[in-house]
Amino acid sequence: MGTPGVAGTPKANSMTPNQALKIARNLPPRVAAAEGLRLAGRLVKGYGGRARDHWRCTFEPSHPETVLTDPWPEIPARSLDPVAVADASRNAIEHRFDLLGSGPVVVEYGMTCEGFEGSAYPGHPAPGDLATLLNPGNRARARAIRALVDAAYRPIDWQLDFKSGHRWSEGTGSGTIRLGHKPGIDVKVPWELARMQHLVHLAWGFILAGSDGFEAPGAYAGEFRNQVLDFTAANPPRFGVNWACTMDVAIRSANLVLAFGLFRRHGCEFDDAFRAEFAATVKAHGRHIAGNLEWRRGGNHYLANIAGLLFTAAALPRTPETDCWLAFCVRRLISEVERQFGDDGANFEASTNYHRLSAEMAAYATALVLGLPEDRSAALSEYDHRRWRHRPPLPPGPVESHPLPRGGVSPFPPSHFRRLERMAEFTMHATKPNGRVVQIGDTDDGRFFRPEATDTLDHRGLVAAVGGLVERRDFSDFAGARLDGVLVSGLAGGRGFESGLKDRHAPPAEARRIEGGETDVPAPSREIAIELPDPAVTAGLKAAAYPDFGLYIWRGPRFFLSIRCGPVRRGAHAHNDQLAVELNIDGEDWLADPGSYVYTADADLRNAYRSVKAHAAPRLGKDEPAPLDQGLFRLEWEAPARCLRFDVTGFLGVHGGFGRPLYRAIGIEEGRILIRDGTDPPGGGVTKATAPDGPSLRRLFGLTLPFSPGYGRKDP
């Protein structure tokens, strides 16, 4: 597997040559050489493709006879919140987007952008003929597609970072586009918009059309049609920023086919010309994903490739090519869920928000496979693996079948369903009494679908999604009514699974206790006593251990305490947060991880938010336990933290990131919490302090960074 990169950010062109050289000097020679060869290979491929495609038309041919299939659910109107849908669908019609901390912005050519952290770039007015922005080979087809767009429609500038104002070129080959090469620019902004996750809100508006506060059905269907044609004409395959990352192509494809399917399922009849162009762009997405799988990078990128290609294959008619797509995705979905999620259900990327993203993809993709009509699922035994021309290889069929407890068969083994349950359990346990998940590692707002607008740190939608496949009272009580559950249940056609967590070989996280020879810090050098408002704060306390992820939790109706302690298997989204604690009492954060804020838009801020100084973690001077100068998405922990003791009364853990063992013990006592830190060998006498409230506690830990509740946002 290749060196990990940021979700949605290819490493090849995300830095200047000087930055790359500086990072290379800090890498082991063999690693630097391998990275250099991979970079050279990507650049050769990118510039070669750019020269090859300059005079070519890279659009897929459109065939009016192509009929997309409809394995999509009917959504009862009663499941939709009219107020929320009216607002979201109106914003989509008006091209008003609030993404990654941008605030509500109408995105169009020539707009003036506010800038980011002092960096702002001038507007880019649209030429009279937008096709002139493209490479010569794609102009004629783009004009033909634009001729189908309604005359009154105002185009969206899909290449624009509408926070900083920087604009990429749709006439440049995607493999050669530079990304993080100017201050303040953020490629995630156009990528987030181009994921097209707002299109489902137009489908919700169509379902409720004609009722109070809603326009006629044609307003929603027409806007969906115009935006798809606008995007297609402005973004020929293999050109521009929106084909630079396969993950984003895959998420966009899934959202395109889901929104289209929902319109069709609820009675919308699109014209033949649009349907032909839509089928062509879906096929283009599928071929791009299959030909550019991010299997070397792995992680959430590869899982997104699999889930997106799966939705794409399910939407297109059966052919030898789409049969291979389907079989490949089902096989890889099973293996990647097993590889990326531990036995405790937690994701391996050391981030609670990436756990939500990856678990959503697993849940939605599983539901789609369970609900496939018989003629489509037959592809899993009838496909010809020799027609698969990509890497990794596709084994010959058939895909193995497993019985479902409620009757029928599926390709998923029982362990797959157990992991899905545990993914939801992890999110429930990691959610504080204020409804927000504890932030561990990176937070980038990433979602597979966005059926409704929610707080970035509100992860109840994931629990609802898994609850759409398995009936568990605790899931429904925790998540409440969420569209994720309705969608997943509909995609699965009502085919779910029975809870497998009564299995003796699979104890839940709340049953885990860890006991070792050491019970306390060998030589404490610092002791902080946190005085609780009253002893009843810890009433009803339960403990949950997630050693695969590295998170230990104590939670009750009024209390939440967690400590990060575990492996860093992939350094892309991890922070220097080992042995850091979070504390929430009566809904108020006394200690909280500050989040991530931004990635490539500001390297200094990126490193500030992932530094040990940003966390309530033990420190040794000004050193970092893992260096931050090896790239914005590398964190090489050579001494992972270990839990030595854990139960409902406390914790003891150690890590050696500073070159010698550093211990932290937590004791939960009546009326107080005692935190004791120390090193081996000891560093001198014991410093004692008391904290009666959140502000004084944060001062003791020296926490000054503004809290970031989501990507691109920070509290005053």
Buried (B, 14 or more C-beta within 10 A) or exposed (E): EEBBBBBBBBBBBBBEEEBBEBBBEBBEEEBBEBBEEBBEEBBEBBEEBBEEBBEEBBBBEBEEEBEBBBBBBEBEEEBBBBEBBBBBBBBBBEBEBEBBBBEEBEBBBEBEBEBBBEBBBEBBEEEEEBBEBBBEBBBEBBBBBBEBBEEEBEBBBBBBBBBBBBBBBBBBBBBBBBBBBBBBBBBBBBBBBBBBBBBBBBBBBBBBBEEEEBBEBEBBBBBBBBBBBBBBBBBBBBBBBBBBBBBBBBBBBBBBBBBBBBBBBBEBEBEEBBBBBBBBBBBBBBBBBBEBBBBBBBBBBBBBBBBBBBBBBBBBEBEEBBBBBBBBBBBBBBEBBBBBBBBBBBBBBBBBBBBBBBBBBBBBBBBBBBBBEEEBBBBBBEBBBEEBEBEBEBEEBEBEBEEBEEEEEBBBEBBBBBBBBBBBBBBBBBBBBEBBBBBBBBBBBBBBBBBBEBEBBBBBBBBBBBBBBBEBEEBBEBBEEBBBBBBBBBBBBEBBBEBBBEEEEBEBBBEBEBEEEEEBBBBBBBBBBBBBEEEEBBEEBEBBBBBBBBBBBBBBEBBBBBBBBBBBBBBBBBBBBBBBBBBBBBEBBBBBBBBBBBBBBBBEBBBBBBBBBBBBBBBBEEEBBBBBEBBBBBBBBEBBBBBBBBBEEBBBBBBBBBEEBBBBBBBBBEBBBBBBBBBBEEBEEBEEBEBEEBEBBBEBBEBEBEBBBBBBBBEE
